[in-house]
Structure formats: structure tokens, C-alpha cells
Amino acid sequence: MPETIITEKFCRRCQARKPASAFYRRRDAPIGLMAHCKECQRLARRPAPPPPAPSLPGEEWRPVAGYEGWYEVSNHGRVRGGLKSYQVTYQGRILRHTVSDYGYCTINLSRGGNKRLHFVHRLVAAAFIGPRPEGLEVNHRNGIKTDNRPANLEYLTPSANCIHAIETGLAPAREGEGNGQARLTESQVEEIRQLYASGVTQKALAQAFGVGKANVSMICGRKSWRHLP
């Protein structure tokens, strides 16, 4: 008896007639095909999207800049998966962030197979304040690096950001030898002041210690190295 060759079949689930190559073969029948096509079986195995995570009181969600449709960020500093997330289970799910060694909240975002680490405060600032101007940095107003509410964020110059960090105690003020630009040691500064008090001119001191006369004037006038007695 000649072998029956099946070229197409009607899918019971999607109600469409498709070629035989669109169906898996049955193990118990060499020439038989499954009742549902491959696409329908794949969709049946795919988990249903979970319900979106409940929002906090007053929470507002906006698309993450550069990841529109893939991720969203809120004014509470939370990040969740969007409708285009590569896994259905990530759609509407709050993503877990980590805290870096410097105390900032970071999170990994993936798109097109490329994963990148992002700072959460930068995502919030871009979404709720606007694009970051060139040359500026995101600063936390209250000095709490994990408080990523838009009201606590602002754009500052690097120098203004450093001054704010010193004022809030996030970064210790580097005085004396701890300053990377210091050209003298504390003992040399004390010696300069003693020699100047004994009558040595500032010009001579500048030549002897290899610094500018203005630098010596600041030292002798106690406008610099003020932490020394």
C-alpha cells in the first residue's frame, strides 16, 4: 500500500490550514501530525503576563530614556519592565536594584541582547527633569544617595557637586598634604612661617622652596594651610 504523504493540515486551535512543516510529527504515528501547529504550541507554553505591580501612593511612571517601551521608571526611583521586555514575566515587574560601593543605586537594563549597568538617579533625572546638559552631573540635594525622588535631584557642575559633597559630609575636605595639588609638606609650611617671622623675605622663601611668591604670601598670611597652628 503506497505511503500517504501529508502536505498540509488544519490547526484546531488557530483554525487555519497550514503546510505540514508548520506542525510537529506525532511519535506514535510516523506519518501523523500534531493537532496544533508549532506556533500555537509555542504560545500555549508561554506564560501569561503577570498583572502590573501595584503603584505606591502618588507614584508616576514614565518611559526610561533610550528604552521606551522596554522599561519604565517612577518618581519613587523604582524601575519596572515594559510591554516590550524580552521575557513576558518581566512585563510590569519591579526590577531589583543593587547599591554600588559608592552608595548609588544601580540596575542592569537589557535591549537587543546588550546589557548595560545604569545609575537609577540618572534614569529618574532624565525622565522627570529632562536630558542632562553636557558637562553637568546629577546631584542629590539632601546628600542621601539612595533617595532618587525627582525633587531631591538636580543638575550641577562637577565643581559645584564636589562643594556640595563636602558641605553635606559625603566627601571629606582634603587639606594640607591630603590635597593632590599640594607642593609642600606641613613641616615645610611651618618652616616658611618661622623664617618669615624671623625676617626672611617672601621672595627668598619662594626661591628656596621652589614655589611661587603668591603661594608663600598665602601661607604667611594664613590664607592657605589654615588648619595648621
N, C-alpha and C positions, 0 to 999 in steps of 0.2 A: 504494500500500500504506500503510495507516494507521501512524503513528509509535507505537512501543512505549514506554509510559511505565512506568518502574520506580519503584515506591513503597517497596519495602523490599528488603533484601539480607542474605545470611548472611555474617558475617565469618569468614574461615577461621582467624584467629588466636585470637580470644576465644570462638569457637564460639557466637556469639549472633546472632539475627536482629534487625536494626535498621532504622530508616527510612532512605530514600535520602539524606536530608540529613546523616546521620552518616558518609557516605562522600565522598571526593574523586572527581571525574569523571576519566575517562581521556582523555588528549589525542588518542589515536588512534581513539577511538570516541565520538562526540558523546552517545550515549545510554548508554554503558557506565560502570560504576563500578569503582573500585579494589577489589582482593580483600580488603584490610584496612581497617577503619574508621579514622576520624580519630584516635580515642583510642589505638588500638593503634599507629598510625604515630608518634604523638607519644611514646609510651612507648619505642618502638624507637629513636628518635633521642636520647632522654635518656640521658646517660652513666651507667654503673653506679657506685654509691657506692664510693669508694676504701676500702681497708682502713684502720682506725683507726691513727693514728700510734703507734709503739711508745712505751710509757711508760718513763721513766727509773727507775732503781732506787729503790724506796721512794716512788714518785710516787703521789699520791692525787688523784682528780678529784672535784669537786663542782660542782653547777649554779651558774651566775652569778646572783646575786640580781636578780630582775626580768627575767631572760632564761632562766628554767627551760625546758629542752628545746632552747633555741636555741644556748646557749654553755655551756662548762664551763671552770673554772679549776682549776689544780693547786696543790699545796703547794710546787712549784718555781717558781711565778709564770708558768706557761705557760697560754695560752688556746687552746681549740680549738672548732671548730664542733660543734653538737649535731645530733640527728636532725631537728630542725625548721628547720635552716638553709635559707635561701631558695634556695640552689643546692646540688645534690647533691654537687658537687665540694668543698664546704666541710665536709661532714659528716665529723667525725673529723680534720680537717686542722688542724695547728698554725698559728695566725694570727700574722702578723708584727707586732711592736710597734715603735714608734719612741720615741726619747728626746727629751723636750722640752728647751727652752732652760734649764730649771731642773734638769735631770738626772733627771727622773722618767720611768718607762716609761709610755707611753700607747698606747691601742688604740681603734680605731673598731668599735663594735658596732651592728648594724642589725636592726631588727624592725619589720615593718609598713610598710616604706618610710621609716622615720625612722632616721637615722644620728646617733649621738652619740659624742663622744670621752670615754673613761673613763681614769682612772689605774689601772694594774694593781694597785698596792699596796692601793688601796681595795677592789677586787674580791676580792683574796685575804683581806683582813681581814674583810670581810663574810661570806665563805664559811666561814672556818676559826675566826675569833674570835667573830663574832656581829655583829648590826647595830650600827652606830656610834651611841653615845649622843649626844643632842643637845648641841651645844656643844663636842664633843671632836674632835680631829684624829688622823689616823694618823701615827705616828712610827716611823722606822727606828732601832732600838736601836743598831746599830753605826755609824750615820751614812752607810752606803753606800746610796744611793737606788735602785740597781738590784737590791739584794738583797731580793727580795719574798717570802722564806720566812715562814710564819706565826710561827715562833719569833723572827724579827727585827722583828716588828711589834707595836705596842701603841697603845692609845688614851690620849692626853694632852690636857690643856687647852692652848689656844693659848699661854699664858704659859709653861707647862712645856715646850712644844715649842720655843719660842724659846730658853729657857735651855739646853736640850739641844743645840740647833744651835750655840750659842756655845761650849759645853763641848767639842763634837766638832770645832769648827773649820769647820763648814759656813757659819756666818754670823759675820762679824767683830763684836766688841763695839763699839758706837757710843759713844764717849766724847767729852766736850767739845762742840765746835761740830758734830760729826758727829751728835749726838743731836738728833732732830727737836724735842724738848721744851726744848732749851737756850734760855735767855733772855738769856744773857750770852756775850760773846766771851772768848777766852783772855786777851787784853790787859786786859779789864775785871776778870777774876778776879785777875790778878796785881796790878792796881792796888788792888783791895779788900784784898788781903792786906798790901800795903805800907802802906796808910793805916791799917789796923787795928793793924799793928805800931808805927806812929808815935803811936798813942793815940786815933784816931778811934773812936767807939763803933759798935757793930753797928747800933743803931737809926738812927743818922745815915747810915751806909753804905747801909742798906736803902732809906731815903727818897731818897738821892742817885741810886742806880742803878735805882730802880723795881722792887725785888724784895722778897720777904718777909724778915723778920728771921731766920726759921728757915733760909732759904736762905743768908743771909750767915753764920750760925753754922756751917752745914755746910762752907762754903768756908773760913772762918777756922780751923776745927778739922781741915781737910784730910780730911773725911769724904766730900766730893764733889770733883770735879776733881782726883782723886789722881794723875792722870798728869802734872800739871804739877809742876815742881820747887818 
